[in-house]
Amino acid sequence: MNIKKLSILIPAYNEGRTIHLILDKVKEVELINGIEKEVIIVNDCSSDDTVLKIEEYMRSNPDFKIQLFSQDFNKGKGAAINRAIQECTGDYMIIQDADLEYDPEEYNLLLKPVFKDNADAVYGSRFMGHHPHRILFYWHSIGNKFLTSLSNVMTNLNLSDMETCYKLIRVSIAKNIVIKENRFGIEPEITAKLARIPKVKIYEVGISYYGRTYDEGKKIGWKDGFRAIYCIFKYRFSK
């Protein structure tokens, strides 16, 4: 499998305090087989200095290919990812949250099934393997496993972490997925729509997870869980 470019999609909302840290990590990672990196950041109408910090970073790192787009009003993570997908030009894309919960050094783990078996999509599971995981919220883990199990029933997949941020997807497939969810419902929506593609090859690999508390900026809440349940049923039957 010949991959020339990986598009790294970063939805950003009020991440001015840490955005430079994740960009440093993305910049430092060396992709296998000399794959080029393309970073697409979509600012979701942040009310802090996120844009200022990104622009400063771009000026300080002119050799690092970053494109910045801004939503005209706060539309949500799903809408930001949808915009980034339309703007990206890579062979594959991966979603990277602007916080520090996921480690870009592990992009290469997700790329391996692409080279070994021409995978169409690779999910990074926080519940597989020997990688480190920060211990945080019991009920979040129970909720995640419930949503993943329910999604699996509807899609006939056997994923262990449907809600993961790290989804590496062939760009030609991603651009043909019509995303309707503007918030965190994008996770079950994308999964359901991938599962309906004939002969699609979906893999899963274990990754690390350095979760944040709400005080540290975590944004997902219980309402998003109920929306996810709705989306699991909705996108099982609708496009």
C-alpha positions in Angstrom: 0.0 0.0 0.0 1.5 3.3 -1.1 0.6 6.2 1.3 2.2 9.5 0.6 0.3 11.8 3.0 -1.6 11.5 6.3 -4.0 14.3 7.1 -4.3 15.1 10.8 -7.6 16.7 11.6 -7.7 18.8 14.8 -11.0 20.3 16.0 -10.2 23.0 18.5 -12.5 24.8 20.9 -10.9 26.9 23.8 -7.6 25.1 23.7 -5.4 28.1 23.8 -3.6 26.9 26.9 -2.4 23.6 25.5 -2.7 23.7 21.7 1.0 24.4 21.2 1.8 21.2 23.2 -0.2 18.9 21.0 1.2 20.6 17.9 4.7 20.0 19.2 3.9 16.3 19.6 2.4 16.1 16.1 5.4 17.9 14.6 7.9 15.6 16.3 6.4 12.3 15.3 8.1 10.6 12.4 5.7 8.5 10.3 6.8 5.2 8.9 7.8 4.9 5.3 8.5 8.7 5.0 4.8 9.5 5.0 4.1 13.3 4.8 2.0 15.0 7.4 -0.7 17.6 6.7 -2.4 19.3 9.7 -5.9 20.7 9.3 -7.1 22.7 12.3 -10.7 23.9 12.5 -11.3 26.5 15.2 -14.9 26.1 16.4 -15.4 29.8 17.3 -13.3 29.7 20.4 -13.8 32.4 23.0 -10.3 32.3 24.3 -6.9 32.9 22.5 -6.9 29.6 20.6 -6.6 31.3 17.2 -3.9 33.7 18.4 -1.8 30.8 19.8 -2.2 28.8 16.6 -1.2 31.7 14.4 1.9 32.4 16.6 2.8 28.7 16.3 2.5 28.8 12.5 4.8 31.8 12.3 7.3 30.2 14.6 7.2 26.9 12.6 7.0 27.9 8.9 8.3 24.5 7.8 5.4 22.6 9.5 2.4 22.4 7.2 -0.6 23.7 9.1 -3.9 25.0 7.6 -6.2 26.9 9.9 -9.9 27.3 9.3 -12.5 29.0 11.6 -16.2 28.3 12.0 -18.3 31.5 12.0 -20.1 30.3 15.1 -19.8 27.4 17.5 -21.1 24.4 15.7 -19.6 21.5 17.7 -16.9 18.9 17.3 -18.7 16.9 14.6 -19.2 20.0 12.4 -15.5 20.9 12.8 -14.4 17.4 11.8 -16.7 17.5 8.8 -15.2 20.8 7.7 -11.6 19.4 8.1 -12.5 16.3 6.1 -13.6 18.4 3.2 -10.4 20.4 3.3 -7.9 17.6 3.7 -5.8 16.2 0.8 -4.1 13.1 2.3 -4.5 9.5 1.4 -5.7 8.7 5.0 -6.9 11.0 7.8 -6.8 10.7 11.5 -8.8 12.7 14.1 -6.6 14.3 16.8 -8.3 16.1 19.7 -6.5 19.4 20.6 -6.0 18.2 24.2 -3.3 15.9 25.5 -5.4 12.7 26.0 -4.0 10.9 22.9 -0.4 10.4 21.9 0.5 11.2 18.3 3.5 8.9 18.6 1.0 6.1 18.2 -0.1 7.1 14.6 2.3 4.5 13.4 0.5 1.8 15.3 -2.7 2.7 13.4 -0.9 2.8 10.1 0.4 -0.8 10.4 -2.9 -2.6 9.3 -3.0 -0.3 6.3 0.4 -1.5 5.1 -0.2 -5.2 6.1 -3.8 -5.6 4.8 -4.8 -2.4 3.0 -7.2 -1.5 5.9 -9.9 1.1 5.1 -10.3 2.2 8.7 -8.3 1.6 11.9 -9.7 2.4 15.4 -7.4 3.1 18.3 -8.8 1.2 21.3 -8.2 2.5 24.8 -9.3 -1.0 26.1 -6.8 -3.2 24.3 -3.2 -4.1 24.8 -0.6 -3.1 27.4 -0.4 0.7 26.8 -0.8 3.1 29.8 -4.2 4.5 30.7 -4.9 7.2 33.2 -7.4 6.0 35.8 -10.4 8.4 36.1 -14.2 7.9 35.9 -15.7 4.5 36.6 -19.1 5.4 35.2 -17.6 6.9 32.0 -15.9 3.5 31.4 -19.2 1.7 31.9 -21.0 4.1 29.7 -18.4 3.7 27.0 -18.6 0.0 27.0 -22.4 0.1 27.0 -22.4 2.4 23.9 -19.8 0.3 22.1 -21.8 -2.9 22.8 -25.0 -1.3 21.6 -23.3 0.0 18.5 -21.8 -3.5 17.8 -25.3 -5.0 18.0 -26.6 -2.5 15.4 -23.6 -2.7 13.1 -22.5 -6.4 13.6 -18.9 -5.2 14.3 -16.9 -6.4 17.3 -15.2 -3.2 18.3 -13.9 -2.6 21.9 -13.9 1.2 21.7 -16.4 2.8 19.3 -16.1 6.2 21.1 -12.4 6.5 20.6 -11.0 9.8 19.1 -8.4 7.9 17.1 -10.1 6.8 13.9 -7.8 6.5 10.9 -9.9 6.4 7.7 -9.1 6.3 4.0 -9.8 9.8 2.8 -11.7 8.7 -0.4 -14.1 6.9 1.9 -14.3 9.7 4.5 -15.2 12.3 1.9 -18.2 10.2 0.8 -19.6 9.9 4.3 -22.2 12.6 4.8 -21.8 13.6 8.5 -24.9 15.1 10.0 -24.0 15.1 13.7 -22.5 18.4 15.0 -21.4 17.2 18.4 -20.1 13.9 19.9 -22.8 11.9 18.0 -20.3 11.8 15.2 -18.6 8.7 16.7 -21.5 6.3 16.4 -22.6 8.0 13.1 -19.2 7.4 11.4 -19.0 3.9 12.8 -22.5 3.0 11.5 -21.8 4.5 8.1 -18.5 2.7 7.7 -20.1 -0.6 8.7 -22.5 -0.3 5.8 -19.8 0.0 3.1 -19.5 -3.3 1.2 -16.3 -5.3 1.9 -14.9 -2.5 4.1 -11.8 -3.5 6.1 -11.9 -2.2 9.7 -9.2 -2.9 12.2 -8.5 -2.0 15.8 -5.2 -1.6 17.6 -4.5 -0.8 21.3 -3.4 2.7 22.2 -2.6 4.7 25.3 -5.0 7.2 27.0 -4.1 10.2 29.1 -7.6 11.3 30.1 -8.5 14.7 31.4 -10.8 15.7 34.2 -13.5 18.3 33.8 -11.3 20.8 35.6 -8.6 20.1 33.1 -11.0 20.8 30.2 -12.9 17.6 29.4 -16.1 18.6 27.5 -18.2 15.5 27.0 -21.2 15.0 29.3 -24.1 12.8 30.1 -26.3 14.5 27.5 -23.9 13.4 24.9 -24.3 9.8 26.0 -28.1 9.9 25.4 -27.5 11.5 22.0 -25.1 8.7 21.2 -27.8 6.1 22.0 -30.1 7.9 19.6 -27.5 8.1 16.9 -26.7 4.4 17.2 -30.3 3.5 16.3 -30.8 6.4 13.9 -27.8 5.7 11.6 -28.3 2.0 11.7 -31.2 2.6 9.3 -30.7 6.1 7.8 -27.9 7.6 5.7 
